[in-house]
Amino acid sequence: MSTLTRDERSGTRVAYANALVNILLAVGKGVVGILAGSEALVADAVHSAADLIGSLAVIIGLRIARKPPDEDHPYGHGKAELIASTIVAGFLVAAAVEVGYTSATSLFHSPTRPESIAAYTALAAMVVKELLYHFNIRLGRRLKSKSLIASAYDHRSDVYSSLAAFIGIGLSLLGHHLHIRWLLYMDSVAGIFVAILVLRMAIEIAKDSLQSLMDRVVLEEQDLLPYRRAAEAVEGVQSIDEIRVRDHGQYVVVDLEIGVDAHITVAEGHDIATAVRSQMRQQFDGILDVFVHVNPYYGEEER
């Protein structure tokens, strides 16, 4: 049984904390929203409920991603996190559709004034979610965990949705106080705005995760340059004929074609390739594996 690193334990603890907070927020906002008569806060509660399912997907993804490579999965299980991120995005899309539909239909009914406690609840949710965003984004970037980063942006979308709910509730209360009927609809309008924010964030998360699931290759030369220089620094490497770096969740897989002296033995060429693989894995923590293909290299006078 593998031993968890300190960072992995931190990631798991944050994922469980996300789930716990989302339970409390979903229940709290839902109960207050219903009792206070706020469409925007109920919509925000639906969002938090979707976040809860997303948090559970992240926990499962993290646990699977930690499993070492095996016979069926020689590249490891890092893509489990990408699948978890995609699941998060899927639930966000579902939440956005539900929130948008509910809020839009309420525009065709007589508006009601929400209670002021709904505004205080939305404000408290904003503070909690902003704190969670910063915890998740820092840890996710350190671990290179796409699922934690997805959760971080999910928390940030919650901040915006709670802000929209807060503004909508506030305008509705103002409309009641000033006897301006159309302002009473702002609670429902805020719910629609929340749905748009959630949908936009879900699309961004899904797009990034699906790109990686389809073995997205790092194409930018500035990103490839550190890998190229590390391989070129190995004694016996005459040229780098081709280099590809594939995104694999928390890690990357490097495919290299190197040129070595055409007149050395096969064993010597193999030793150089082994040295390249060892050097790159030692130098870059984010490399899962390096595959090196050896090509013959001829000097200018032999070409």
N, C-alpha and C positions, 0 to 999 in steps of 0.2 A: 504493500500500500504506500503510495507516494506521500511525501511530507510536504505540506504547504509552506510556501515562502511567506514572509511577513506581508509583502504586497498582495499576494493572493488572498491571505486571510483578511486583509483590509478590504479588498474588493468584495469578498463574500459578506462581510459585516455591513458594508454600505448597501449592498443589494437587499439584504434582509431589512435594514433600516428603511430603505425606500418602500418596501412592501408594507411595513408596519405603518408608516406615515400615510401612505395612500389609503390604507384601510380606514384610519382615523379621519382623514379628510373627506373621503367619499361618504362615510356615514354622517359625519358632522355637517357637511355642506348640504347633503341630501335632506336630513331631518330639518335643519334650520330653513333651507329653501322652501320646503313644503309648508312648514308651519308659518313662515314669514310671507308666503305667497310671492316668491321671487323666481320667475322663469330663468333668469340669468344664473342664479346660484344653483338651481337644480341642474341646469346645463353644465355648469362647472363641476358638479358632483358626478355626473355621468362621465365626464372627462377623467376625473380621479379614479372612478371605478375601472375604466379602461386602462389607466396607468397601473392599477393593482395587478391586472392580468399581465401587463407588460413587464412589471417587476418580477413576477413569478417566472416569466419566460427568460428573463435575464439571469435569475438565480440558476435555473436549469442549464442555460447556455454556459455559464461560468464553470459549473461543475463538470459538464461534459468536455469543455475545452481544455481542462487541466489533465485529462487522461493522456497518458503517453502514447506514442505511435504503436500500432499493433499490426498483425498480418493483413487485416482487412483495411486498415487506415494507416499506410506507411508514412503519410504526410502529417500524421497527428489528427487532432479533433478540433483545431482552431476555428474551423468554419461553423462550428456549433454556435458561436457567438454571433456570427453574421446571420444565421437562421433566426436566432433570438431577436436580433435587431429588426429583421423583416417582420416577425410576429408582432413586435411592438408597433411597428408602422401600420400593420393591418388592423389592429385594434383601435389605433388612433383614427384611421379612416372611418371605421364603423361608428366610433363615438362622434366624429364630426358630422356624419350624415344624420344620426339620431338627434343631435343637438340642434342642427340647422333646421330639420323638419319640425321639431317640437316648437322651436322659437318662432319660425315663420307662420305656423298655423295659429299661434296665439295672437298674431297681429290682426286676425279677423274676428277676434272676440272683444268684448268690452274690457278695457284696461282696468287693472286693480293696483292699488298702492302696496308695495312691499313694506314690511316692517324694517325699522332701522337696524335691527340686529343682523339682518342679512348683509348690510354694508360692512359692519364690523367683522363678520365672519370672513367675507371676501378679503378684507385688508389683512387679517391674521394669516390667511392661507398664502397670500402674496409673500409675506415675510418668511414663512417656513419654507416655501418652495424656492425662494431665491437662495437661502442658505444651502439647501440640498443641491441646487444647481452647482454652486461653487465647489462643494465637496466632491460631487461626481465628476465634474469636468477635470479637476486637478488629478484625481486618482486615475480616471480613465486615460488621460494623456500619458501619465507616468507608466501605466501598465500596457499602454497601446491597446486598450480594450474597447472595441467598437460598441459593445452592448452597454457598457457604463457611459460612454460618451453619448450614445443614443438616449439613455435615461436622463443624462444631464440636460440635453436639449429638450427632452420631454418636460423636465421640471421648469425650464425656462419658458416653454410654451404655456405651462400652467400659470406662471407669473403673469404673462400677458392676458391669459383668459380670465384670471381672477381680477386683474386690473380693469378689463373691459366690463366684467360683471359689477365691479365696484362703481365704475362711472355710470353704468346704466341704472343701477339701483339708486345712486345718488341723484341722478337727473329725475328719476321717477318720484323720489321723495320731494325734490324741489318743485316738480310739477304739481304735486298734491298741495304743497304749502302755498304756492302762488296761484293755484286754481288754473293751471295751464294744461288742458286735457292731453294735447299731443305729446307732452313730455312724459306722460305716464306710460307711453309705448316704448320708452327708451330701455326699459328692463328687457323686453323681448328683442329689441334691436341689438342689444349687447349680446344676447344669446346667439344671434346669427353671426355676429362678429367673432365670437369665441369659436364657432364652428369653422369659419374660414381660416383662422389662425392655426387651429389644430390640423386641418386638412393640409395646409401648406407645409407645416413641420413634418407631417407623416410622409408626404411625397419626397421631401429631402432625405429623410432617414432611409426610406425604401430604396431610393435611387442609389445612394452610396453603398448600401449593403448588397444590393443585387449586382452592382458593378463588380464588387469583390468576389461574390459567389461565382461569377462567370470568369474568374481568373484574370482580373484586370491586371495589365502589365504597366509597370512604371515606365513611362516614355520620356519624361523630361530629363534632358542630359544632366542638369545640375543635380538631380536626384540620383542618377546613375554614377556620377563622377566619383564619389567616395568608394564605391564597390570596385570601379575600374582601377582606381589608384592602388587599392589594397592588393588586387591581383597582379598588377604590373610590378609591384615592389618585390614579388617573390623571385628569387634567383632562378634563372632558366627560362622565364617567360619572355618571349621575344615580341609577342604582339597579343592584343585582345581582338579577336576576329568578330565576336558577337557577344553581347551580354543582355540578358533579360531578367527582370525582377518581377515576380508574381506576388500579388497581395494574397495573403493566406490568413486573414483574421488578425490575431495578435502578432503574427510573424510574416516573414517573406521567404520565398524560395528563389534562389539564384541559379540561373542556367548560364554557363560560360562556355565559350569556345576560345581556347588559347592556342597560340602558335609557339612551338618549340623547335629547336634545331632539328632539321630533317635527318641529320646523320647520327643522332644519338640512338641508343637502343630503346626498345619498347618499354623495358623496365625503368629506364631513366626518365622517359616521358611520363610514365605512371607515377613515379616518385614526385615529379614536379606538380602534377595534377593534385596529388594527395596533399602536398605542401600548400597549394593554393586553397584547397578546401579547408584545411586546418587553420590557416592564417585568417581567412575571412570569418569563420565561425568564432574564432577567439576575439576578433576585433569588433564584431557587430553582434550585440546581444539579441537583436531582433531577427536574426537569420535562423530559420528552422533547418535548412539543409542547402548544400551547394552541389550542383551537378556540373562536372567539368569534362568537356570533350576536347581531345588533343588533336590539333592539326599540324602537319609538317610546315616548318618555316624555312624558306630559302633566302639566302642573302642576295643582295643586288646583283652580284657577279654571276649568280646561278639562274637568274630569271631570264 
